[in-house]
């Protein structure tokens, strides 16, 4: 360490370690969800996800019954606990009462309450000897055995192949794409005007837009829906596009305006001197240079509309043909009282697949847009 | 086989506008359903081309089941029923009613919200004569009428809610095999139940699994406990006064009931994990303790819906069973039953809607869901033989044989109390606050909103 001169390398390492720790911290819940999405509901409540890859010792119950053989006036019943049961490893202990299900080490003999003896071996084979004929119901026996880890794709099958999932997926796209494009179109024009055109009241207008950022959209749900009903849009896809546009505009305008204001003044003034109209400046110069800001807002808006449940419930018709994916998951797959963690985790992964893909695609454009800005 | 098929076809052909008849679960004429009244209803009504829209809290497989019931209405009248379930029904219905795009009917999971909407003029009273019909045809009919009657905008009481589907809350779930192995008997009285609780502790076990966790609604399972114990320590009239706050929340009667709950939940060793765990365990995870080996607990007091959260391989009736949460032998208060239920209310009136409500009065509307399971009804005219399982039949009989039926009190109190202060107060109590402090705090909240 001493031969590295200066503080910088050490600082770099500290930064790197910090970043690494943060990344791990952020990833832990996602990994947990991912592992849980491959597990059965009962497994999820039985053991935590970080123990999922390892075999666990589980206590199970079985019944010993069958046709006993009579040997020297004693009824002898033999068999194997593993018969008909899959995925049971070595048996370590057994018992004959619920309150003490693993009190006897495998291979040792125990007395039964009704008289007689029972022995269960590590390989699952057992021998029960009773002086009287055992009842048809059979003898309860409890045993602890190693159970190999079990993963299943059932959750994914249930989520992906449930009725109407494809329709919900298409509906989500039908909502999301226009709800991302429309506000960007409007906001780009507005942002240019607010950044580079001189007109009275501009400052107030900007302040107004910033002020709208703090208005919670929940406040607008009822009046907006009433308005839609009055003007005949009602609950429809057009209605939700307008709603998302309205809710997204303040942030879009604010973000784009701040970015556009920061563009080099010389270029725009130069263009004006050369006789370019505002529209030409906007389309030829400002818009291409603002690409990174447009892309980053598009990501924001896309993610928010993709994940939205509330606005979709209010502004879309409630029949299952116009459900978006979030509604399909919350109202149909999870059932009336929730608690199905496997489905929840799986649904989360299915629904983030598209946003992740979009993010990685847009990230490429983000970098390209930045480069274009610097090279001019 | 062929004969049955023909009979089914013949019967369904008799029904007017039988566009959907072939999709019906049970062909009209088959089984011990009340087909006669259905047939008469079908003959009397023709709503071809009309639509009834309904929204409610039933989603997932409950939605599938109720839609199969609605199929019978569609087959009988030719109308279309559009049902949509929502996980956040309580918010959605208020928004759509306020905005003027409400469906014809809403299914309310508790009367509090319906009463609130009636007061704001968002509900339409049920057709005349419904009150008399409910009083006559439901077990403990008048109490169901009272539960569906709310003040309108001008303060006049009108019937707004028709109850359909009930939940039974006074149940204790247990594993018969565990009881058998330990030689425990089903307690017949509260005294026996308390003695059994102590005996299980003496035998080295833990008697109770109690979980109050439920996300934003954490605490509600404890309010059910207190309500049940209130009914077992006080006459029903005192319970009614408590719900309307004629009896202050910090009255010794209420404090007594809360301390009774504390006896179960706060006594060391009585509840799995101790009082701290009671407050933090999710109510959905809580019953799994019954089925663990060795058992984490032997008894779990919860409503009739809880088997939905039992592990998948548990079969109700053999692996798990229930008994009535008993009343005190020494107090002569009868066998009170605590329950809850969902009710239909009219959010946007139409003729087809009224006809639909007529259909909901028919035994078949109840029987068609009974036969699918997960449904209890207070309708006295149904064939209880049609219940899907023996345990549901037993629950249905508890419901119909109740000497006193009382609705979940926290659902009747104002939302701020019944879905707020009471819940959080019970969490505070479970984690160590005294019943006096907790009830005084709830009462002062109630005074504020009066």
HADDOCK unambig.tbl for C-alpha pairs under 7 A between the chains (distance, minus, plus):
assign (segid A and resid 42 and name CA) (segid B and resid 311 and name CA) 6.10 0.50 0.50
assign (segid A and resid 59 and name CA) (segid B and resid 293 and name CA) 6.11 0.50 0.50
assign (segid A and resid 97 and name CA) (segid B and resid 181 and name CA) 6.88 0.50 0.50
assign (segid A and resid 98 and name CA) (segid B and resid 178 and name CA) 6.43 0.50 0.50
assign (segid A and resid 98 and name CA) (segid B and resid 293 and name CA) 6.25 0.50 0.50
assign (segid A and resid 98 and name CA) (segid B and resid 294 and name CA) 5.46 0.50 0.50
assign (segid A and resid 98 and name CA) (segid B and resid 295 and name CA) 6.87 0.50 0.50
assign (segid A and resid 99 and name CA) (segid B and resid 294 and name CA) 4.95 0.50 0.50
assign (segid A and resid 99 and name CA) (segid B and resid 295 and name CA) 6.49 0.50 0.50
assign (segid A and resid 100 and name CA) (segid B and resid 294 and name CA) 6.07 0.50 0.50
assign (segid A and resid 101 and name CA) (segid B and resid 293 and name CA) 6.35 0.50 0.50
assign (segid A and resid 101 and name CA) (segid B and resid 294 and name CA) 5.95 0.50 0.50
assign (segid A and resid 222 and name CA) (segid B and resid 95 and name CA) 5.72 0.50 0.50
assign (segid A and resid 222 and name CA) (segid B and resid 98 and name CA) 6.51 0.50 0.50
assign (segid A and resid 222 and name CA) (segid B and resid 99 and name CA) 5.34 0.50 0.50
assign (segid A and resid 223 and name CA) (segid B and resid 99 and name CA) 6.79 0.50 0.50
assign (segid A and resid 225 and name CA) (segid B and resid 99 and name CA) 5.72 0.50 0.50
assign (segid A and resid 226 and name CA) (segid B and resid 99 and name CA) 4.42 0.50 0.50
assign (segid A and resid 226 and name CA) (segid B and resid 100 and name CA) 6.46 0.50 0.50
assign (segid A and resid 314 and name CA) (segid B and resid 92 and name CA) 6.93 0.50 0.50
assign (segid A and resid 318 and name CA) (segid B and resid 84 and name CA) 5.93 0.50 0.50
assign (segid A and resid 319 and name CA) (segid B and resid 84 and name CA) 5.87 0.50 0.50
assign (segid A and resid 330 and name CA) (segid B and resid 87 and name CA) 6.47 0.50 0.50
assign (segid A and resid 331 and name CA) (segid B and resid 59 and name CA) 5.57 0.50 0.50
assign (segid A and resid 331 and name CA) (segid B and resid 60 and name CA) 6.78 0.50 0.50
assign (segid A and resid 331 and name CA) (segid B and resid 85 and name CA) 6.63 0.50 0.50
assign (segid A and resid 331 and name CA) (segid B and resid 86 and name CA) 5.36 0.50 0.50
assign (segid A and resid 331 and name CA) (segid B and resid 87 and name CA) 5.16 0.50 0.50
assign (segid A and resid 332 and name CA) (segid B and resid 59 and name CA) 5.51 0.50 0.50
assign (segid A and resid 332 and name CA) (segid B and resid 60 and name CA) 4.48 0.50 0.50
assign (segid A and resid 333 and name CA) (segid B and resid 60 and name CA) 6.00 0.50 0.50
assign (segid A and resid 334 and name CA) (segid B and resid 60 and name CA) 6.81 0.50 0.50
assign (segid A and resid 335 and name CA) (segid B and resid 59 and name CA) 5.26 0.50 0.50
assign (segid A and resid 335 and name CA) (segid B and resid 60 and name CA) 4.16 0.50 0.50
assign (segid A and resid 335 and name CA) (segid B and resid 61 and name CA) 6.71 0.50 0.50
assign (segid A and resid 336 and name CA) (segid B and resid 58 and name CA) 5.92 0.50 0.50
assign (segid A and resid 336 and name CA) (segid B and resid 59 and name CA) 5.13 0.50 0.50
assign (segid A and resid 336 and name CA) (segid B and resid 60 and name CA) 6.30 0.50 0.50
assign (segid A and resid 336 and name CA) (segid B and resid 87 and name CA) 6.80 0.50 0.50
assign (segid A and resid 339 and name CA) (segid B and resid 284 and name CA) 6.69 0.50 0.50
